Amino acid sequence: MAIESLIPVIEKKEPKMNTLTIEQETNPWEAQAARFDFAAKKLNLDQGIWKVLRYPAREIIVHIPVGMDDGSVEVFTGYRVQHSIARGPAKGGIRYGPDVSLDEVRALASWMTWKCAVVNIPFGGAKGGVICDPKKMSQGELERMTRRYTAELIEFIGPEKDVPAPDMGTDEQTMAWIMDTYSMHMRQTVTAVVTGKPVNIGGSRGRREATGRGVSVVCDQALKHLGMSIEGCRVIVQGFGNVGSNSAKILADKGYTVIGIAEYDGGLYNANGIDVPALIAHRKAAGTIVGFAGAEAADKDELLTYECEILIPAATENVITSLNAAKLRCRILCEGANGPTTTVADDILEDKRIFVIPDILANAGGVTTSYFEWVQDRMGYFWTEAEVNQRLDSIMTESFSDVMAYAKSHSVNNRIAAYMLAIDRVAYTTKQRGMYA
Ligand code: GLU
């Protein structure tokens, strides 16, 4: 059966798709495919390579039995999609959440290929996910589920094959369990099988903050590019997980004014700037940002439309859609999350001349420091935090200017420029290696 018949092919037309229903508009796989097709067309990509890169190379579905605390057995469905290994081992996080789907994991896997190529690190792209609600599971249940998921994937992952990392719903502890399970099967400790581990078991200094740090570097570069200054630069961040909280903290440290934070359970606004470390301390104590004394309560959805210089969606997909894009009042949209903006919204933002720093560039700091972690694990020699940060800063700065150069030379918006740069790099490698077809 031809692959086209397995995955719905969207029409290859310019991304002006205002006829889509909101369900179609927010399908992450279609969003990825629409941008890919548009960029591939601009590049005049060879038809064969187009077909190869449009679809994932491998999709694994596992059903994971887990002994629950009450003595029952539950079966969870998990995925690992490896989109490409053209430029190196597949690389990408594992997501735990009730809404995880194969289409979402497919899209996220492709985005990892493009992201690694944008920052020019020697990895392909992959993503994993398990349909579960980690907030409702005990640590013991999460550990058993993680270990069995790892065991089911044992022949597909490894330092030279596919290297998972944290994503939404997973963290350093999850990575420690994966590393341990993999190592037990291999009969030796293999730290380089995952990144985003705790620092004392082969993690990298600076990895936890890396995505937020990368976000701050591309914000600095965007201001420079647009002739704006940090002083008086107002920032609103949506999401206060790893990416959102670290972006807010690092930007505030650099002198930006973080005026708004939107979380799933409420929003905060302070025109004079929110004290981010104090908010982090409040959240740690209260379990929520709500009720923080240093800001007034604000509607979490409306916050996205407040006037600011930089808006940072740093949570999940489909936050900026045809329903709210026209209302945005930011100058720069910096995508800390993967896929926060739909294709229809892209067109609206372009009309509004909002400067978009696309996800595959903006949030690539995480996987870049994952690359450093993998390198350090393989060397068995660990860098200082200053070394990690300095290397991260220079890769993010260089990648930002690479994307700007593509946007200029091909007269395309920043998102399409980032896709074109990435596809060009992956296609070049594929051609150079030759195809085993
Ligand atoms: N999950 C993160 C991302 O979407 C990190 C991936 C990694 O470090 O491999 O970029």
Residues whose N, C-alpha, C, O or C-beta is under 5 A from the ligand:
A	BS01	LIG	K91 G92 G93 V163 A165 P166 D167 N363 G366 V367 S370
